[in-house]
Amino acid sequence: MRKSLIFLFVIMNLLCYQLSAVSQTQKKDNNLELIAHRGGVVNSKSPENSLKALNEAINRGYYMVEVDVRLTKDGVLITHHDKDFKRYYGEDRLVTAMTWEEIQGLTGDLGQKVLKLETVLAHCEGKIQVMIDNKIQGFEKEAFDEIINLLDRYGLRGKALMIGTEASTEYFTGKIKLSCSIDQLKENVKRKDFNPNNYYLVSSAIPSADFNWAKEHTFMVVGAVNTWAYAHKKKETPEETIEKLKQVGVTFFQIDSIYETFF
């Protein structure tokens, strides 16, 4: 009887230790902030840049959603990834060649409609932060002004991030935090108007030396784990990429939602 009690005591202690370890791991993972790529949780039922995908990201507790922004022929800001509407909508005309009225007539293969940027940002207000992937070609000051105005209107600019373009960089510098490579950051620190709050580091490969340098200069660091990279050139698995980024200390991750299980 006594041996049985001792054995039971040992087993209970081992279980407590394992539960404690799991709890600590979960606590660590809970410190990670996920950014939903292409407008939310995208799958066979939730198309990219749709309210359904956005709502799923909100419901799952994502910190931020990345939205792709383009400009129609008549100057309306919409959320759409591709330069045309062939994928999902079967329309091969360019976004820049169609008016908003024409685009409203499109219906996707899952019943979705193309959304205005304002519709998306209004839906995000108070629920989720935003990363703007600026896919507008050239310099469009009125459109850029409107992006800033909309972010302010819905209380989103303070934490907003942007993946910018060469043509728009100077306009948005100081107005929103801009994506940079490590080499771009090292150039930006030489600027007379340098402010670390103007930029963030984003990459799928961030060596510890780069991470430490970025943190010493108080830059935000974002790891990117997107399916297109593995379809084209990545030799390692997404799980290996994520683990490497975690090991160096990255806590913000822009991901396609299929990789959510690794967090």
C-alpha positions in Angstrom: 0.0 0.0 0.0 2.8 2.4 1.0 4.6 1.6 -2.3 1.5 2.4 -4.2 1.1 5.7 -2.5 4.7 6.7 -3.2 4.3 5.7 -6.9 1.1 7.7 -7.1 2.9 10.7 -5.5 5.8 10.5 -8.0 3.3 10.3 -10.9 1.3 13.3 -9.7 4.5 15.4 -9.4 5.6 14.5 -12.9 2.2 15.5 -14.2 2.4 18.8 -12.3 5.8 19.4 -13.8 4.6 18.7 -17.3 1.5 20.9 -16.9 3.8 23.7 -15.6 6.0 23.3 -18.6 3.1 23.4 -21.0 1.7 26.5 -19.2 5.0 28.3 -19.5 5.2 27.4 -23.3 1.7 28.7 -23.8 2.5 31.9 -21.9 5.5 32.4 -24.1 3.5 31.8 -27.3 0.8 34.1 -26.0 3.4 36.9 -26.2 3.6 36.4 -30.0 1.5 38.7 -32.1 0.2 37.4 -35.4 -0.6 39.5 -38.5 -3.0 37.9 -40.9 -1.7 38.0 -44.5 -4.0 38.9 -47.4 -6.8 40.3 -45.4 -7.5 37.6 -42.8 -7.9 33.9 -42.3 -7.9 32.7 -45.9 -9.1 29.2 -46.9 -11.4 27.4 -49.2 -14.4 29.1 -47.7 -13.0 32.5 -46.8 -11.4 34.3 -49.8 -8.6 36.8 -49.3 -9.5 40.5 -48.6 -13.1 39.5 -47.7 -15.1 40.4 -44.6 -15.5 36.7 -43.9 -11.7 36.3 -43.8 -11.3 39.5 -41.7 -14.0 38.5 -39.2 -12.3 35.1 -38.8 -9.0 36.8 -38.0 -10.7 39.0 -35.4 -12.5 36.0 -33.9 -9.2 34.1 -33.6 -7.5 37.0 -31.8 -5.0 38.1 -34.5 -3.2 41.3 -33.5 -3.3 42.8 -37.0 -4.5 42.2 -40.5 -2.6 43.0 -43.7 -4.8 44.5 -46.5 -3.7 45.0 -50.1 -4.6 48.5 -51.4 -5.1 49.5 -55.0 -6.6 52.4 -56.9 -9.4 52.2 -59.4 -9.6 54.1 -62.7 -11.8 56.8 -61.0 -9.6 57.1 -57.9 -11.4 54.8 -55.4 -9.3 52.9 -52.9 -10.1 49.2 -52.8 -8.6 46.1 -51.1 -7.4 43.7 -53.7 -4.2 41.8 -54.1 -3.8 41.2 -57.8 -3.3 43.8 -60.5 -6.4 42.4 -62.3 -9.5 40.5 -61.3 -8.9 37.2 -63.2 -8.3 35.1 -60.1 -11.5 34.8 -58.0 -13.6 37.0 -60.4 -12.8 35.8 -63.9 -12.2 39.4 -65.2 -8.8 40.0 -66.7 -9.0 43.7 -66.9 -6.6 45.7 -64.7 -7.9 47.4 -61.5 -6.6 50.7 -62.9 -8.7 50.2 -66.1 -12.0 49.8 -64.3 -14.2 52.2 -62.4 -15.7 51.5 -59.0 -19.1 51.2 -60.5 -17.8 48.5 -62.9 -16.0 46.7 -60.1 -19.1 46.6 -57.9 -20.7 44.5 -60.6 -18.2 41.7 -60.0 -19.0 38.7 -57.8 -16.3 36.2 -56.8 -16.5 32.4 -57.0 -17.3 32.3 -53.3 -20.0 35.0 -53.6 -17.7 37.8 -52.3 -17.6 41.4 -53.5 -14.6 43.7 -53.9 -14.4 46.0 -50.8 -13.5 49.6 -50.5 -10.6 50.3 -48.2 -12.9 52.4 -46.0 -15.3 49.5 -45.5 -12.4 47.4 -44.3 -10.9 50.0 -42.0 -14.3 50.8 -40.5 -14.8 47.1 -39.8 -11.3 47.0 -38.1 -12.0 49.9 -35.8 -11.5 48.9 -32.1 -11.1 45.2 -33.1 -7.8 44.7 -34.9 -4.8 46.7 -36.1 -3.8 47.1 -39.8 -0.9 46.7 -42.1 -1.3 48.4 -45.4 0.3 46.8 -48.4 0.4 49.7 -50.8 0.2 48.4 -54.3 -0.6 51.7 -55.9 1.6 52.5 -58.9 3.5 55.7 -59.0 2.9 58.8 -56.9 -0.8 59.5 -56.2 -0.9 62.2 -53.5 -4.7 62.4 -53.3 -4.9 58.7 -52.7 -2.0 58.7 -50.2 -3.7 61.6 -48.4 -6.9 59.6 -48.2 -5.2 56.5 -46.8 -3.9 58.7 -43.9 -7.2 60.4 -43.5 -9.0 57.0 -43.3 -6.5 55.6 -40.8 -7.1 58.6 -38.6 -10.9 58.5 -39.0 -11.0 55.0 -37.6 -8.3 55.3 -35.0 -5.9 53.0 -36.6 -2.8 55.1 -37.6 -1.1 54.9 -34.2 -0.1 51.3 -34.6 -0.5 50.9 -38.4 2.3 49.5 -40.5 2.8 49.9 -44.3 4.6 47.9 -46.9 5.5 50.8 -49.2 6.7 51.5 -52.7 9.8 53.5 -53.8 7.5 56.2 -55.3 5.6 56.6 -52.0 8.4 56.3 -49.4 9.2 60.0 -48.9 5.5 60.9 -48.7 4.7 58.3 -46.0 7.9 58.7 -44.0 7.0 60.2 -40.6 3.3 59.5 -41.2 3.2 55.7 -40.8 5.7 53.0 -39.9 7.3 51.8 -43.1 8.8 48.3 -44.0 12.5 48.1 -44.5 15.2 45.5 -45.1 18.2 45.6 -42.7 20.3 47.4 -45.3 17.6 50.1 -45.7 17.4 50.6 -42.0 21.2 51.0 -41.8 20.9 53.8 -44.4 17.9 55.4 -42.7 19.7 55.8 -39.4 22.0 58.2 -41.2 19.2 60.6 -42.1 19.1 63.9 -40.4 15.4 63.4 -39.7 15.9 59.8 -38.5 13.3 58.5 -36.1 13.1 54.8 -35.3 9.3 55.1 -35.0 9.2 55.7 -38.8 10.4 52.2 -39.8 10.3 48.5 -39.0 12.3 45.5 -40.1 10.5 42.7 -41.9 12.0 39.6 -43.4 11.6 35.8 -43.5 15.3 35.4 -42.6 16.6 37.5 -39.6 20.0 36.5 -38.2 20.5 37.2 -34.5 23.0 39.9 -35.3 20.4 41.8 -37.4 17.7 41.3 -34.8 20.0 42.6 -32.0 21.1 45.6 -34.1 17.4 46.4 -34.9 16.4 46.1 -31.2 19.3 48.3 -30.1 18.0 51.0 -32.4 14.5 50.3 -31.0 13.0 49.2 -34.4 10.0 46.9 -34.5 10.9 43.5 -36.0 8.4 41.4 -38.0 9.0 37.9 -39.3 7.2 37.1 -42.6 6.0 33.5 -43.3 4.1 33.4 -46.6 3.2 30.5 -48.8 4.5 32.0 -52.0 8.0 32.0 -50.7 7.9 28.2 -50.2 6.3 27.6 -53.5 9.1 29.4 -55.3 12.4 29.3 -53.5 12.5 28.4 -49.9 14.5 25.3 -49.1 13.4 25.1 -45.5 9.9 24.3 -44.2 7.6 27.0 -42.8 8.0 25.4 -39.4 11.7 25.7 -39.5 11.5 29.3 -40.6 9.2 30.1 -37.7 11.3 28.3 -35.2 14.5 30.2 -36.3 12.7 33.5 -36.0 11.4 32.6 -32.6 14.8 31.6 -31.4 16.4 35.0 -32.2 13.5 36.8 -30.4 11.0 37.8 -33.0 7.5 38.3 -31.5 5.6 39.8 -34.4 4.8 37.5 -37.3 3.0 38.2 -40.6 1.7 34.8 -41.7 -0.7 33.0 -44.0 -3.2 31.5 -41.6 -2.3 27.9 -42.5 0.8 28.4 -40.4 -1.2 29.4 -37.3 -0.8 25.9 -35.8 3.0 26.6 -35.3 2.2 29.3 -32.7 
